[in-house]
């Protein structure tokens, strides 16, 4: 049905072209990998390395999820007002700048 529609929601004819479908599969893989890492592996790692229970590990990581949700809303509004390429560059480079010359602190 979608294939023969005049204005389809998802243009299935693009999937036939390997040049346009291969990057989509690759980006879906990395998106799933990131989601799996942040939802499953990060709480397990935190609980294992710091000896926390699962509930406490979730309470530690919970504010990061709220901040992530807020940043998505702010970036969506900022893309309407400024050049999205600058925001993308800041999003890629910005978090890495804070890791330069950060002294290692012991939790004990």
C-alpha positions in Angstrom: 0.0 0.0 0.0 2.8 2.4 1.0 4.8 1.5 -2.1 2.1 2.6 -4.5 0.9 5.7 -2.8 1.4 9.0 -4.5 2.8 10.8 -1.4 4.0 8.0 1.0 4.9 8.7 4.6 8.0 6.5 4.2 9.3 6.3 0.7 10.1 2.6 0.3 11.7 3.2 -3.1 14.7 4.7 -1.3 15.4 1.3 0.4 16.2 -0.3 -2.9 19.2 2.0 -3.4 22.1 0.6 -1.3 23.7 4.0 -1.1 20.8 5.3 0.9 19.9 2.2 2.9 23.3 1.2 4.2 23.9 4.4 6.2 20.4 4.0 7.7 21.3 0.5 8.9 24.6 1.7 10.3 23.0 4.6 12.1 20.3 2.3 13.6 23.1 0.0 14.9 24.9 2.8 16.6 21.7 4.2 18.0 20.8 0.8 19.5 24.3 0.4 20.8 24.2 3.8 22.6 20.7 3.1 24.0 21.8 -0.3 25.2 24.9 1.1 26.8 23.1 3.9 28.6 20.0 2.0 29.7 21.5 -1.5 30.6 25.3 -1.4 30.9 25.8 1.9 32.7 23.6 1.1 35.7 25.2 -2.4 35.9 28.7 -0.9 35.8 27.8 1.7 38.4 26.3 -0.9 40.7 29.3 -3.2 40.3 32.1 -0.7 40.7 30.6 1.2 43.6 28.7 -1.6 45.3 25.4 0.1 44.9 22.0 -1.6 44.8 20.0 -1.4 41.5 17.6 1.2 43.0 20.4 3.5 44.2 22.2 3.2 40.9 19.0 4.3 39.1 18.6 7.2 41.5 22.2 8.3 40.7 21.6 8.1 37.0 18.1 9.5 37.0 19.0 13.2 37.0 21.1 12.6 33.9 18.0 11.4 32.1 16.0 14.5 33.1 18.9 16.7 32.0 19.0 14.8 28.7 15.3 15.4 28.1 15.6 19.1 28.9 18.6 19.5 26.6 16.6 17.9 23.7 13.9 20.5 24.1 16.4 23.4 24.3 18.3 22.2 21.3 15.2 21.9 19.2 14.3 25.5 20.0 17.8 26.7 19.4 18.0 25.0 16.0 15.1 27.3 14.9 17.1 30.4 15.9 20.7 29.7 15.0 22.7 27.6 12.5 22.3 23.9 13.4 25.9 23.2 12.3 27.3 25.3 15.1 25.1 23.5 17.6 26.2 20.2 16.2 29.9 21.2 16.5 29.3 22.4 20.1 27.5 19.1 21.0 30.4 17.0 19.7 33.3 19.1 20.9 31.8 20.7 24.1 31.6 17.6 26.3 35.1 16.6 25.4 36.7 19.9 26.5 35.8 19.3 30.1 37.9 16.0 30.1 41.1 17.9 29.4 43.4 18.1 32.5 40.8 16.8 34.9 42.6 15.5 38.0 41.6 12.0 39.0 39.8 12.2 42.4 39.3 9.3 44.7 35.8 8.5 45.9 37.2 7.4 49.3 
